[in-house]
Amino acid sequence: MFKNKIDYWIKEKGLVGKFVIKKMNISEATFISWKKNNTQPNLEQAYRLSKIFQISVDDLCEEIDEEH
């Protein structure tokens, strides 16, 4: 299973949520859900986020150990 690192990259890149919301053309509720890892961006959205953060799509997610 994977979780996204959107919150990490926003802080790392010195961005604000409203900037990402506007660039992605998504609702604030969607953005908050992503940040909390309640839902995940689809592949196209992940690609667009990686471009905003100037990272690879792989850097956008982190594998989590389901056993612990």
FIDO-483141 format. One record per residue: x, y, z of N, C-alpha, C, CB in turn; residue number from 1; residue in three letters. Coordinates in steps of 0.2 Angstrom, whole numbers. Last residue first. Glycine has a CB too. Layout:
% residues N
     nxx     nyy     nzz    caxx    cayy    cazz     cxx     cyy     czz    cbxx    cbyy    cbzz   seq   type
       X       Y       Z       X       Y       Z       X       Y       Z       X       Y       Z   NUM    ala
...
% end
This chain:
% residues 68
     nxx     nyy     nzz    caxx    cayy    cazz     cxx     cyy     czz    cbxx    cbyy    cbzz   seq   type
      12     -17      51      13     -13      57       8      -8      58      20     -11      58    68    his
       9     -22      39       9     -27      44      10     -23      51      15     -32      44    67    glu
      10     -13      28       4     -15      31       4     -19      37       0     -18      25    66    glu
      21      -1      26      21      -7      28      14      -9      31      27      -9      33    65    asp
      20      10      12      19       9      19      19       1      21      13      13      22    64    ile
      29      19       0      26      13       2      26      12      10      31       7      -1    63    glu
      25      35      -5      29      31      -1      26      25       1      31      35       6    62    glu
      26      47     -19      22      42     -14      28      38     -10      18      38     -18    61    cys
      33      56     -26      27      59     -23      24      54     -18      22      60     -29    60    leu
      44      50     -32      45      54     -26      39      56     -22      49      60     -27    59    asp
      37      45     -43      40      40     -38      41      44     -31      46      37     -40    58    asp
      36      56     -51      30      54     -48      32      49     -42      26      50     -54    57    val
      50      68     -47      47      62     -51      40      60     -47      52      56     -51    56    ser
      47      86     -46      50      79     -43      47      74     -48      48      78     -36    55    ile
      42      99     -46      48      97     -49      51      91     -46      52     103     -49    54    gln
      29     101     -41      34     101     -36      41     100     -39      33      95     -32    53    phe
      22     101     -54      22     107     -49      28     107     -44      15     107     -46    52    ile
      25      88     -58      28      94     -62      28     100     -58      23      95     -68    51    lys
      18      81     -48      25      80     -49      29      86     -53      27      73     -52    50    ser
       5      85     -51       8      87     -45      16      86     -45       5      82     -39    49    leu
       4      78     -64       3      85     -63       6      88     -57      -4      88     -64    48    arg
       5      65     -59       9      67     -64      10      75     -64       7      65     -71    47    tyr
      -7      64     -51       0      63     -48       5      66     -53       1      56     -47    46    ala
     -17      66     -61     -16      71     -56      -9      70     -52     -21      71     -50    45    gln
     -15      54     -68     -14      60     -71     -13      66     -66     -20      62     -76    44    glu
     -18      45     -58     -11      45     -61     -10      51     -64     -11      39     -66    43    leu
     -27      53     -44     -26      48     -49     -19      49     -53     -32      48     -54    42    asn
     -23      55     -27     -24      58     -34     -23      52     -39     -18      63     -35    41    pro
     -32      47     -14     -26      48     -17     -27      51     -24     -22      42     -18    40    gln
     -39      50       3     -40      48      -4     -33      50      -8     -45      52      -8    39    thr
     -33      52      15     -39      49      15     -41      46       8     -45      54      17    38    asn
     -21      59      17     -21      52      14     -27      49      15     -15      49      17    37    asn
     -22      72      19     -23      68      25     -22      60      23     -30      69      28    36    lys
     -20      77       6     -15      79      12     -16      74      18     -16      86      14    35    lys
     -32      73       0     -26      70      -2     -20      71       4     -23      74      -8    34    trp
     -41      81       8     -42      73       8     -35      70       5     -48      71       3    33    ser
     -37      93       4     -37      91      11     -37      84      11     -42      95      15    32    ile
     -41      93     -10     -34      94      -8     -33      92      -1     -32     101      -9    31    phe
     -55      91      -9     -50      86     -12     -43      87     -10     -51      87     -20    30    thr
     -58     104      -3     -59      97       0     -55      92      -3     -67      96       0    29    ala
     -54     113     -12     -50     113      -6     -52     106      -3     -52     119      -2    28    glu
     -54     106     -29     -58     109     -23     -53     109     -17     -64     106     -22    27    ser
     -43     110     -42     -47     105     -38     -50     109     -33     -42     100     -36    26    ile
     -33     115     -51     -40     116     -53     -44     110     -49     -41     115     -60    25    asn
     -20     115     -49     -23     108     -51     -30     109     -53     -22     104     -45    24    met
     -17     128     -46     -14     125     -52     -17     118     -54      -6     124     -50    23    lys
     -26     129     -35     -27     133     -41     -24     130     -47     -25     141     -40    22    lys
     -20     121     -26     -27     120     -28     -28     123     -34     -31     123     -22    21    ile
      -7     126     -25      -8     120     -28     -15     118     -30      -5     114     -23    20    val
     -10     138     -19      -7     138     -25      -8     132     -29       1     140     -24    19    phe
     -16     134      -7     -20     138     -12     -17     138     -19     -22     145      -9    18    lys
      -5     129       0     -10     124      -3     -14     128      -8     -14     122       3    17    gly
      11     135      -4       5     135       0       0     131      -4       3     143       1    16    val
      29     130      -4      22     132      -7      17     132      -2      21     127     -13    15    leu
      41     125      -1      39     132       1      33     135      -2      45     137       0    14    gly
      45     113      -3      46     117      -9      44     124      -7      42     115     -15    13    lys
      42     107       9      49     106       6      50     112       1      51      99       4    12    glu
      28     108      10      33     111      15      40     112      12      33     108      21    11    lys
      25     101      -1      22     107      -1      27     111       4      15     108       2    10    ile
      30      88       2      33      92      -4      31      99      -4      31      89     -10     9    trp
      22      84      13      30      85      14      32      89       8      33      78      13     8    tyr
      10      83       7      11      88      13      18      89      14       8      86      19     7    asp
      12      73      -2      10      80      -4      11      85       1       2      80      -6     6    ile
      15      60      -2      19      64       2      18      71       0      27      62       1     5    lys
       3      46      -1       7      51      -4      10      56       1       1      56      -8     4    asn
       6      28       2       3      35       4       6      40       0       3      36      12     3    lys
       2      12      -3       6      18      -3       2      24       0       7      19     -11     2    phe
       4      -6       0       0       0       0       4       6       0      -5       0       6     1    met
% end
